Amino acid sequence: MEAAGLLENYIVACLLLSLRFLPLFLFAPPFSLMRIPRMATVIITFGFAAAMVGANPQLTQLEELSRSWIVISAAKEIFFGFIPVIVLQIMFGSLYMVGRTIDIQAGFGLALLIDPTSRGQRPLFGTIFAYGAAAIFFAVNGHHDLLRFFALSIDLVPLGSGTLGSSITPLLNYIFICFFLALGIGGAVIFALFITDLLVAMLSRTVPQMNALLLGIQVKAILVLFVTPISLGLSGAVFLRLISNAIGVMPKLM
């Protein structure tokens, strides 16, 4: 009977912890930028949970195993699982916003891409920034940092217990920092396009017979294709700062 009870506790602990992992793989970029079969996602999350429970035997010492407690605990785990989802969505959302600003300023406002993963429309340069951030995220082992965060979250919020922190100041500060750093990534392109608009406006006043609209679109299209790679090449440290801030703010929200 004792062995059966330990096995039951182990299975329930694995299921609860997998619910803390699941929202990350389903809704959080960069994982949502890749098309992963649902069954594979479930197997991966349960495998991570089983490995983490095996490495932390104290997780199997649950308070109780009544149906009501399991349902309430499952809802709590899903809720806490959305904390890293919100953090990563804010980070990538700021990159999409800056990319959309460049699209509109460069005259590519109607050039929306169809994302085959989410089947939604994405801005052209925002998609470039997002996939660049995803590549850097995996290159610097950001997924390992996420696993460390989940291991830490077990100590901060044991399975089936814990409440949401009362302060949202860390989240507000993080939102400000994200959009500020994202502007730093695309700021050079935005500034170059702004200067181009000023020069074209001055030329249109000096040479009224010139088609300022047609000239501006051509010049800005060439300029943005030239400046964007340079801006991305010089923004590696900014991408790293974005990722480190995202990982660092997660424990403060538990």
ChimeraX commands (.cxc) that place a marker at each C-alpha (Angstrom):
marker #1 position 0.00,0.00,0.00 radius 0.5
marker #1 position 2.84,2.36,0.79 radius 0.5
marker #1 position 4.44,1.75,-2.62 radius 0.5
marker #1 position 1.08,2.34,-4.31 radius 0.5
marker #1 position 0.71,5.61,-2.42 radius 0.5
marker #1 position 4.17,6.80,-3.46 radius 0.5
marker #1 position 3.43,5.92,-7.08 radius 0.5
marker #1 position 0.14,7.81,-6.94 radius 0.5
marker #1 position 1.87,10.86,-5.45 radius 0.5
marker #1 position 4.57,10.67,-8.12 radius 0.5
marker #1 position 2.06,10.54,-10.99 radius 0.5
marker #1 position -0.02,13.41,-9.58 radius 0.5
marker #1 position 3.14,15.51,-9.03 radius 0.5
marker #1 position 4.25,14.86,-12.62 radius 0.5
marker #1 position 0.85,15.84,-13.99 radius 0.5
marker #1 position 0.70,19.03,-11.93 radius 0.5
marker #1 position 4.23,20.10,-12.85 radius 0.5
marker #1 position 3.60,19.36,-16.53 radius 0.5
marker #1 position 0.73,21.86,-16.39 radius 0.5
marker #1 position 3.27,24.48,-15.29 radius 0.5
marker #1 position 5.40,23.65,-18.37 radius 0.5
marker #1 position 2.63,23.28,-20.94 radius 0.5
marker #1 position 1.65,26.96,-21.54 radius 0.5
marker #1 position 5.28,27.82,-22.32 radius 0.5
marker #1 position 5.50,25.41,-25.25 radius 0.5
marker #1 position 2.02,26.21,-26.55 radius 0.5
marker #1 position 1.83,30.01,-26.39 radius 0.5
marker #1 position 5.26,31.54,-25.67 radius 0.5
marker #1 position 7.71,32.57,-28.36 radius 0.5
marker #1 position 10.22,31.47,-29.48 radius 0.5
marker #1 position 8.60,28.02,-29.07 radius 0.5
marker #1 position 5.35,29.18,-30.68 radius 0.5
marker #1 position 7.35,30.32,-33.74 radius 0.5
marker #1 position 7.98,26.66,-34.54 radius 0.5
marker #1 position 5.32,24.20,-35.61 radius 0.5
marker #1 position 5.43,21.38,-33.06 radius 0.5
marker #1 position 2.85,18.57,-33.05 radius 0.5
marker #1 position 0.57,18.74,-30.04 radius 0.5
marker #1 position 1.29,15.18,-29.03 radius 0.5
marker #1 position 5.02,15.86,-29.13 radius 0.5
marker #1 position 4.48,18.93,-26.95 radius 0.5
marker #1 position 2.57,16.89,-24.38 radius 0.5
marker #1 position 5.25,14.19,-24.33 radius 0.5
marker #1 position 8.04,16.76,-23.95 radius 0.5
marker #1 position 6.33,18.60,-21.11 radius 0.5
marker #1 position 5.49,15.40,-19.23 radius 0.5
marker #1 position 9.04,14.17,-19.75 radius 0.5
marker #1 position 10.51,17.38,-18.31 radius 0.5
marker #1 position 8.10,17.18,-15.39 radius 0.5
marker #1 position 8.93,13.53,-14.68 radius 0.5
marker #1 position 12.66,14.24,-14.78 radius 0.5
marker #1 position 12.31,17.23,-12.46 radius 0.5
marker #1 position 10.12,15.34,-10.00 radius 0.5
marker #1 position 12.64,12.49,-10.03 radius 0.5
marker #1 position 15.42,14.94,-9.23 radius 0.5
marker #1 position 13.36,16.50,-6.42 radius 0.5
marker #1 position 11.75,13.67,-4.40 radius 0.5
marker #1 position 10.24,16.18,-1.97 radius 0.5
marker #1 position 7.76,17.12,-4.70 radius 0.5
marker #1 position 5.95,13.82,-4.20 radius 0.5
marker #1 position 5.08,14.84,-0.62 radius 0.5
marker #1 position 1.80,16.45,-1.58 radius 0.5
marker #1 position -0.64,17.88,0.94 radius 0.5
marker #1 position -3.55,15.69,-0.09 radius 0.5
marker #1 position -4.91,13.85,-3.10 radius 0.5
marker #1 position -8.62,14.64,-2.99 radius 0.5
marker #1 position -10.33,15.50,-6.25 radius 0.5
marker #1 position -11.11,19.06,-5.21 radius 0.5
marker #1 position -7.50,19.69,-4.17 radius 0.5
marker #1 position -6.16,18.28,-7.44 radius 0.5
marker #1 position -8.53,20.45,-9.52 radius 0.5
marker #1 position -7.65,23.62,-7.59 radius 0.5
marker #1 position -3.94,22.79,-7.74 radius 0.5
marker #1 position -4.15,22.17,-11.49 radius 0.5
marker #1 position -5.74,25.60,-12.00 radius 0.5
marker #1 position -2.96,27.19,-9.93 radius 0.5
marker #1 position -0.25,25.42,-11.92 radius 0.5
marker #1 position -1.73,26.57,-15.23 radius 0.5
marker #1 position -1.94,30.10,-13.86 radius 0.5
marker #1 position 1.71,30.13,-12.78 radius 0.5
marker #1 position 2.67,28.53,-16.08 radius 0.5
marker #1 position 1.43,31.64,-17.89 radius 0.5
marker #1 position 3.92,33.90,-16.08 radius 0.5
marker #1 position 6.83,33.08,-18.45 radius 0.5
marker #1 position 4.37,33.20,-21.35 radius 0.5
marker #1 position 3.41,36.79,-20.52 radius 0.5
marker #1 position 7.05,37.81,-20.04 radius 0.5
marker #1 position 8.17,36.37,-23.39 radius 0.5
marker #1 position 5.10,37.68,-25.22 radius 0.5
marker #1 position 5.92,41.20,-24.00 radius 0.5
marker #1 position 9.51,40.84,-25.16 radius 0.5
marker #1 position 8.63,39.63,-28.65 radius 0.5
marker #1 position 5.64,41.99,-28.84 radius 0.5
marker #1 position 7.96,44.95,-28.40 radius 0.5
marker #1 position 10.05,43.70,-31.34 radius 0.5
marker #1 position 6.93,43.31,-33.48 radius 0.5
marker #1 position 5.86,46.85,-32.56 radius 0.5
marker #1 position 9.20,48.36,-33.64 radius 0.5
marker #1 position 9.15,46.29,-36.81 radius 0.5
marker #1 position 5.64,47.47,-37.61 radius 0.5
marker #1 position 6.76,51.08,-37.10 radius 0.5
marker #1 position 9.56,50.57,-39.62 radius 0.5
marker #1 position 7.13,48.93,-42.07 radius 0.5
marker #1 position 4.79,51.91,-41.99 radius 0.5
marker #1 position 7.59,54.47,-42.14 radius 0.5
marker #1 position 9.32,52.71,-45.05 radius 0.5
marker #1 position 6.12,52.29,-47.06 radius 0.5
marker #1 position 5.74,48.56,-46.41 radius 0.5
marker #1 position 2.59,48.99,-44.34 radius 0.5
marker #1 position 0.59,46.62,-46.52 radius 0.5
marker #1 position 3.35,43.99,-46.70 radius 0.5
marker #1 position 2.14,41.71,-43.92 radius 0.5
marker #1 position 3.46,38.16,-43.77 radius 0.5
marker #1 position 1.32,35.10,-43.11 radius 0.5
marker #1 position 2.83,33.22,-40.21 radius 0.5
marker #1 position 2.45,29.51,-41.06 radius 0.5
marker #1 position 2.62,28.57,-37.37 radius 0.5
marker #1 position -0.07,30.84,-35.93 radius 0.5
marker #1 position -1.78,31.48,-39.31 radius 0.5
marker #1 position -1.89,35.16,-38.42 radius 0.5
marker #1 position -0.49,38.27,-40.07 radius 0.5
marker #1 position 2.89,39.56,-38.93 radius 0.5
marker #1 position 4.78,42.75,-39.87 radius 0.5
marker #1 position 7.67,42.25,-42.28 radius 0.5
marker #1 position 10.52,43.70,-40.24 radius 0.5
marker #1 position 8.93,42.68,-36.95 radius 0.5
marker #1 position 9.17,39.07,-38.11 radius 0.5
marker #1 position 12.85,39.57,-38.95 radius 0.5
marker #1 position 13.51,40.98,-35.47 radius 0.5
marker #1 position 11.49,38.22,-33.78 radius 0.5
marker #1 position 13.25,35.36,-35.56 radius 0.5
marker #1 position 16.60,37.06,-34.92 radius 0.5
marker #1 position 15.78,37.21,-31.21 radius 0.5
marker #1 position 14.68,33.55,-31.28 radius 0.5
marker #1 position 17.97,32.48,-32.89 radius 0.5
marker #1 position 19.99,34.40,-30.30 radius 0.5
marker #1 position 17.77,33.01,-27.51 radius 0.5
marker #1 position 18.68,29.43,-28.39 radius 0.5
marker #1 position 22.29,30.31,-29.23 radius 0.5
marker #1 position 22.93,31.66,-25.71 radius 0.5
marker #1 position 21.11,28.70,-24.09 radius 0.5
marker #1 position 18.08,30.69,-23.07 radius 0.5
marker #1 position 16.08,27.45,-22.99 radius 0.5
marker #1 position 18.48,26.17,-20.32 radius 0.5
marker #1 position 17.83,29.32,-18.30 radius 0.5
marker #1 position 14.11,28.61,-18.57 radius 0.5
marker #1 position 14.64,25.13,-17.12 radius 0.5
marker #1 position 16.61,26.68,-14.26 radius 0.5
marker #1 position 13.75,29.09,-13.69 radius 0.5
marker #1 position 11.25,26.22,-13.46 radius 0.5
marker #1 position 13.54,24.42,-11.03 radius 0.5
marker #1 position 13.70,27.59,-8.94 radius 0.5
marker #1 position 9.95,28.10,-9.19 radius 0.5
marker #1 position 9.41,24.79,-7.40 radius 0.5
marker #1 position 11.16,26.23,-4.35 radius 0.5
marker #1 position 9.38,29.57,-4.66 radius 0.5
marker #1 position 5.93,28.08,-5.24 radius 0.5
marker #1 position 5.56,24.41,-4.24 radius 0.5
marker #1 position 3.11,22.30,-6.20 radius 0.5
marker #1 position -0.50,23.07,-5.40 radius 0.5
marker #1 position 0.26,26.01,-3.14 radius 0.5
marker #1 position 1.15,29.67,-3.36 radius 0.5
marker #1 position -0.66,32.81,-4.35 radius 0.5
marker #1 position 0.05,35.59,-6.82 radius 0.5
marker #1 position 2.41,38.30,-5.62 radius 0.5
marker #1 position 0.74,41.56,-4.68 radius 0.5
marker #1 position 3.20,43.86,-6.48 radius 0.5
marker #1 position 3.13,44.40,-10.24 radius 0.5
marker #1 position 5.95,46.96,-10.15 radius 0.5
marker #1 position 8.54,44.49,-11.56 radius 0.5
marker #1 position 6.22,43.77,-14.50 radius 0.5
marker #1 position 5.65,47.46,-15.23 radius 0.5
marker #1 position 9.38,48.17,-15.08 radius 0.5
marker #1 position 10.01,45.20,-17.35 radius 0.5
marker #1 position 7.49,46.45,-19.93 radius 0.5
marker #1 position 9.20,49.85,-20.02 radius 0.5
marker #1 position 12.67,48.29,-20.38 radius 0.5
marker #1 position 11.48,45.92,-23.14 radius 0.5
marker #1 position 10.04,48.62,-25.35 radius 0.5
marker #1 position 13.02,50.89,-24.68 radius 0.5
marker #1 position 15.51,48.18,-25.71 radius 0.5
marker #1 position 13.41,47.17,-28.72 radius 0.5
marker #1 position 13.48,50.79,-29.85 radius 0.5
marker #1 position 17.26,50.63,-29.51 radius 0.5
marker #1 position 17.35,47.70,-31.94 radius 0.5
marker #1 position 15.32,49.43,-34.64 radius 0.5
marker #1 position 16.08,53.00,-33.66 radius 0.5
marker #1 position 18.84,53.44,-36.24 radius 0.5
marker #1 position 16.48,52.41,-39.04 radius 0.5
marker #1 position 13.69,54.67,-37.76 radius 0.5
marker #1 position 16.08,57.62,-37.46 radius 0.5
marker #1 position 17.49,57.05,-40.97 radius 0.5
marker #1 position 13.98,56.94,-42.42 radius 0.5
marker #1 position 13.05,60.11,-40.53 radius 0.5
marker #1 position 16.06,61.97,-41.98 radius 0.5
marker #1 position 15.11,60.70,-45.43 radius 0.5
marker #1 position 11.58,62.04,-45.01 radius 0.5
marker #1 position 13.00,65.44,-44.07 radius 0.5
marker #1 position 15.33,65.53,-47.09 radius 0.5
marker #1 position 12.58,64.48,-49.49 radius 0.5
marker #1 position 10.28,67.14,-48.02 radius 0.5
marker #1 position 12.96,69.80,-48.51 radius 0.5
marker #1 position 13.53,68.66,-52.10 radius 0.5
marker #1 position 9.81,68.75,-52.84 radius 0.5
marker #1 position 9.73,72.40,-51.70 radius 0.5
marker #1 position 12.79,73.24,-53.78 radius 0.5
marker #1 position 11.76,71.32,-56.89 radius 0.5
marker #1 position 7.93,71.34,-56.95 radius 0.5
marker #1 position 7.69,69.38,-60.20 radius 0.5
marker #1 position 9.42,66.39,-58.58 radius 0.5
marker #1 position 7.19,63.49,-57.51 radius 0.5
marker #1 position 8.12,63.45,-53.82 radius 0.5
marker #1 position 5.93,60.44,-53.00 radius 0.5
marker #1 position 7.42,58.21,-55.68 radius 0.5
marker #1 position 10.98,59.31,-54.93 radius 0.5
marker #1 position 10.51,58.89,-51.18 radius 0.5
marker #1 position 9.23,55.32,-51.48 radius 0.5
marker #1 position 12.12,54.28,-53.72 radius 0.5
marker #1 position 14.79,55.92,-51.59 radius 0.5
marker #1 position 13.40,54.58,-48.31 radius 0.5
marker #1 position 13.03,51.06,-49.71 radius 0.5
marker #1 position 16.72,51.03,-50.68 radius 0.5
marker #1 position 17.78,52.70,-47.44 radius 0.5
marker #1 position 15.90,50.32,-45.14 radius 0.5
marker #1 position 17.38,47.29,-46.89 radius 0.5
marker #1 position 20.85,48.76,-46.37 radius 0.5
marker #1 position 20.52,50.02,-42.79 radius 0.5
marker #1 position 18.55,47.12,-41.26 radius 0.5
marker #1 position 21.32,44.48,-41.60 radius 0.5
marker #1 position 23.81,46.93,-40.09 radius 0.5
marker #1 position 21.45,47.71,-37.22 radius 0.5
marker #1 position 20.86,44.01,-36.53 radius 0.5
marker #1 position 24.58,43.28,-36.68 radius 0.5
marker #1 position 25.31,45.94,-34.06 radius 0.5
marker #1 position 22.40,44.99,-31.77 radius 0.5
marker #1 position 23.64,41.67,-30.42 radius 0.5
marker #1 position 24.25,43.11,-26.95 radius 0.5
marker #1 position 20.75,44.62,-26.93 radius 0.5
marker #1 position 19.19,41.27,-27.79 radius 0.5
marker #1 position 21.16,39.67,-24.95 radius 0.5
marker #1 position 19.94,42.38,-22.57 radius 0.5
marker #1 position 16.35,41.71,-23.62 radius 0.5
marker #1 position 16.73,37.98,-22.99 radius 0.5
marker #1 position 18.49,38.41,-19.64 radius 0.5
marker #1 position 15.82,40.86,-18.44 radius 0.5
marker #1 position 13.08,38.41,-19.45 radius 0.5
marker #1 position 14.69,35.54,-17.56 radius 0.5
marker #1 position 15.50,37.74,-14.56 radius 0.5
marker #1 position 12.01,39.15,-14.06 radius 0.5
marker #1 position 10.24,35.77,-14.02 radius 0.5
marker #1 position 11.13,34.79,-10.42 radius 0.5
marker #1 position 10.05,38.25,-9.21 radius 0.5
marker #1 position 6.53,37.59,-10.49 radius 0.5
marker #1 position 6.07,34.23,-8.76 radius 0.5
marker link #1:1,2 radius 0.2
marker link #1:2,3 radius 0.2
marker link #1:3,4 radius 0.2
marker link #1:4,5 radius 0.2
marker link #1:5,6 radius 0.2
marker link #1:6,7 radius 0.2
marker link #1:7,8 radius 0.2
marker link #1:8,9 radius 0.2
marker link #1:9,10 radius 0.2
marker link #1:10,11 radius 0.2
marker link #1:11,12 radius 0.2
marker link #1:12,13 radius 0.2
marker link #1:13,14 radius 0.2
marker link #1:14,15 radius 0.2
marker link #1:15,16 radius 0.2
marker link #1:16,17 radius 0.2
marker link #1:17,18 radius 0.2
marker link #1:18,19 radius 0.2
marker link #1:19,20 radius 0.2
marker link #1:20,21 radius 0.2
marker link #1:21,22 radius 0.2
marker link #1:22,23 radius 0.2
marker link #1:23,24 radius 0.2
marker link #1:24,25 radius 0.2
marker link #1:25,26 radius 0.2
marker link #1:26,27 radius 0.2
marker link #1:27,28 radius 0.2
marker link #1:28,29 radius 0.2
marker link #1:29,30 radius 0.2
marker link #1:30,31 radius 0.2
marker link #1:31,32 radius 0.2
marker link #1:32,33 radius 0.2
marker link #1:33,34 radius 0.2
marker link #1:34,35 radius 0.2
marker link #1:35,36 radius 0.2
marker link #1:36,37 radius 0.2
marker link #1:37,38 radius 0.2
marker link #1:38,39 radius 0.2
marker link #1:39,40 radius 0.2
marker link #1:40,41 radius 0.2
marker link #1:41,42 radius 0.2
marker link #1:42,43 radius 0.2
marker link #1:43,44 radius 0.2
marker link #1:44,45 radius 0.2
marker link #1:45,46 radius 0.2
marker link #1:46,47 radius 0.2
marker link #1:47,48 radius 0.2
marker link #1:48,49 radius 0.2
marker link #1:49,50 radius 0.2
marker link #1:50,51 radius 0.2
marker link #1:51,52 radius 0.2
marker link #1:52,53 radius 0.2
marker link #1:53,54 radius 0.2
marker link #1:54,55 radius 0.2
marker link #1:55,56 radius 0.2
marker link #1:56,57 radius 0.2
marker link #1:57,58 radius 0.2
marker link #1:58,59 radius 0.2
marker link #1:59,60 radius 0.2
marker link #1:60,61 radius 0.2
marker link #1:61,62 radius 0.2
marker link #1:62,63 radius 0.2
marker link #1:63,64 radius 0.2
marker link #1:64,65 radius 0.2
marker link #1:65,66 radius 0.2
marker link #1:66,67 radius 0.2
marker link #1:67,68 radius 0.2
marker link #1:68,69 radius 0.2
marker link #1:69,70 radius 0.2
marker link #1:70,71 radius 0.2
marker link #1:71,72 radius 0.2
marker link #1:72,73 radius 0.2
marker link #1:73,74 radius 0.2
marker link #1:74,75 radius 0.2
marker link #1:75,76 radius 0.2
marker link #1:76,77 radius 0.2
marker link #1:77,78 radius 0.2
marker link #1:78,79 radius 0.2
marker link #1:79,80 radius 0.2
marker link #1:80,81 radius 0.2
marker link #1:81,82 radius 0.2
marker link #1:82,83 radius 0.2
marker link #1:83,84 radius 0.2
marker link #1:84,85 radius 0.2
marker link #1:85,86 radius 0.2
marker link #1:86,87 radius 0.2
marker link #1:87,88 radius 0.2
marker link #1:88,89 radius 0.2
marker link #1:89,90 radius 0.2
marker link #1:90,91 radius 0.2
marker link #1:91,92 radius 0.2
marker link #1:92,93 radius 0.2
marker link #1:93,94 radius 0.2
marker link #1:94,95 radius 0.2
marker link #1:95,96 radius 0.2
marker link #1:96,97 radius 0.2
marker link #1:97,98 radius 0.2
marker link #1:98,99 radius 0.2
marker link #1:99,100 radius 0.2
marker link #1:100,101 radius 0.2
marker link #1:101,102 radius 0.2
marker link #1:102,103 radius 0.2
marker link #1:103,104 radius 0.2
marker link #1:104,105 radius 0.2
marker link #1:105,106 radius 0.2
marker link #1:106,107 radius 0.2
marker link #1:107,108 radius 0.2
marker link #1:108,109 radius 0.2
marker link #1:109,110 radius 0.2
marker link #1:110,111 radius 0.2
marker link #1:111,112 radius 0.2
marker link #1:112,113 radius 0.2
marker link #1:113,114 radius 0.2
marker link #1:114,115 radius 0.2
marker link #1:115,116 radius 0.2
marker link #1:116,117 radius 0.2
marker link #1:117,118 radius 0.2
marker link #1:118,119 radius 0.2
marker link #1:119,120 radius 0.2
marker link #1:120,121 radius 0.2
marker link #1:121,122 radius 0.2
marker link #1:122,123 radius 0.2
marker link #1:123,124 radius 0.2
marker link #1:124,125 radius 0.2
marker link #1:125,126 radius 0.2
marker link #1:126,127 radius 0.2
marker link #1:127,128 radius 0.2
marker link #1:128,129 radius 0.2
marker link #1:129,130 radius 0.2
marker link #1:130,131 radius 0.2
marker link #1:131,132 radius 0.2
marker link #1:132,133 radius 0.2
marker link #1:133,134 radius 0.2
marker link #1:134,135 radius 0.2
marker link #1:135,136 radius 0.2
marker link #1:136,137 radius 0.2
marker link #1:137,138 radius 0.2
marker link #1:138,139 radius 0.2
marker link #1:139,140 radius 0.2
marker link #1:140,141 radius 0.2
marker link #1:141,142 radius 0.2
marker link #1:142,143 radius 0.2
marker link #1:143,144 radius 0.2
marker link #1:144,145 radius 0.2
marker link #1:145,146 radius 0.2
marker link #1:146,147 radius 0.2
marker link #1:147,148 radius 0.2
marker link #1:148,149 radius 0.2
marker link #1:149,150 radius 0.2
marker link #1:150,151 radius 0.2
marker link #1:151,152 radius 0.2
marker link #1:152,153 radius 0.2
marker link #1:153,154 radius 0.2
marker link #1:154,155 radius 0.2
marker link #1:155,156 radius 0.2
marker link #1:156,157 radius 0.2
marker link #1:157,158 radius 0.2
marker link #1:158,159 radius 0.2
marker link #1:159,160 radius 0.2
marker link #1:160,161 radius 0.2
marker link #1:161,162 radius 0.2
marker link #1:162,163 radius 0.2
marker link #1:163,164 radius 0.2
marker link #1:164,165 radius 0.2
marker link #1:165,166 radius 0.2
marker link #1:166,167 radius 0.2
marker link #1:167,168 radius 0.2
marker link #1:168,169 radius 0.2
marker link #1:169,170 radius 0.2
marker link #1:170,171 radius 0.2
marker link #1:171,172 radius 0.2
marker link #1:172,173 radius 0.2
marker link #1:173,174 radius 0.2
marker link #1:174,175 radius 0.2
marker link #1:175,176 radius 0.2
marker link #1:176,177 radius 0.2
marker link #1:177,178 radius 0.2
marker link #1:178,179 radius 0.2
marker link #1:179,180 radius 0.2
marker link #1:180,181 radius 0.2
marker link #1:181,182 radius 0.2
marker link #1:182,183 radius 0.2
marker link #1:183,184 radius 0.2
marker link #1:184,185 radius 0.2
marker link #1:185,186 radius 0.2
marker link #1:186,187 radius 0.2
marker link #1:187,188 radius 0.2
marker link #1:188,189 radius 0.2
marker link #1:189,190 radius 0.2
marker link #1:190,191 radius 0.2
marker link #1:191,192 radius 0.2
marker link #1:192,193 radius 0.2
marker link #1:193,194 radius 0.2
marker link #1:194,195 radius 0.2
marker link #1:195,196 radius 0.2
marker link #1:196,197 radius 0.2
marker link #1:197,198 radius 0.2
marker link #1:198,199 radius 0.2
marker link #1:199,200 radius 0.2
marker link #1:200,201 radius 0.2
marker link #1:201,202 radius 0.2
marker link #1:202,203 radius 0.2
marker link #1:203,204 radius 0.2
marker link #1:204,205 radius 0.2
marker link #1:205,206 radius 0.2
marker link #1:206,207 radius 0.2
marker link #1:207,208 radius 0.2
marker link #1:208,209 radius 0.2
marker link #1:209,210 radius 0.2
marker link #1:210,211 radius 0.2
marker link #1:211,212 radius 0.2
marker link #1:212,213 radius 0.2
marker link #1:213,214 radius 0.2
marker link #1:214,215 radius 0.2
marker link #1:215,216 radius 0.2
marker link #1:216,217 radius 0.2
marker link #1:217,218 radius 0.2
marker link #1:218,219 radius 0.2
marker link #1:219,220 radius 0.2
marker link #1:220,221 radius 0.2
marker link #1:221,222 radius 0.2
marker link #1:222,223 radius 0.2
marker link #1:223,224 radius 0.2
marker link #1:224,225 radius 0.2
marker link #1:225,226 radius 0.2
marker link #1:226,227 radius 0.2
marker link #1:227,228 radius 0.2
marker link #1:228,229 radius 0.2
marker link #1:229,230 radius 0.2
marker link #1:230,231 radius 0.2
marker link #1:231,232 radius 0.2
marker link #1:232,233 radius 0.2
marker link #1:233,234 radius 0.2
marker link #1:234,235 radius 0.2
marker link #1:235,236 radius 0.2
marker link #1:236,237 radius 0.2
marker link #1:237,238 radius 0.2
marker link #1:238,239 radius 0.2
marker link #1:239,240 radius 0.2
marker link #1:240,241 radius 0.2
marker link #1:241,242 radius 0.2
marker link #1:242,243 radius 0.2
marker link #1:243,244 radius 0.2
marker link #1:244,245 radius 0.2
marker link #1:245,246 radius 0.2
marker link #1:246,247 radius 0.2
marker link #1:247,248 radius 0.2
marker link #1:248,249 radius 0.2
marker link #1:249,250 radius 0.2
marker link #1:250,251 radius 0.2
marker link #1:251,252 radius 0.2
marker link #1:252,253 radius 0.2
marker link #1:253,254 radius 0.2
view
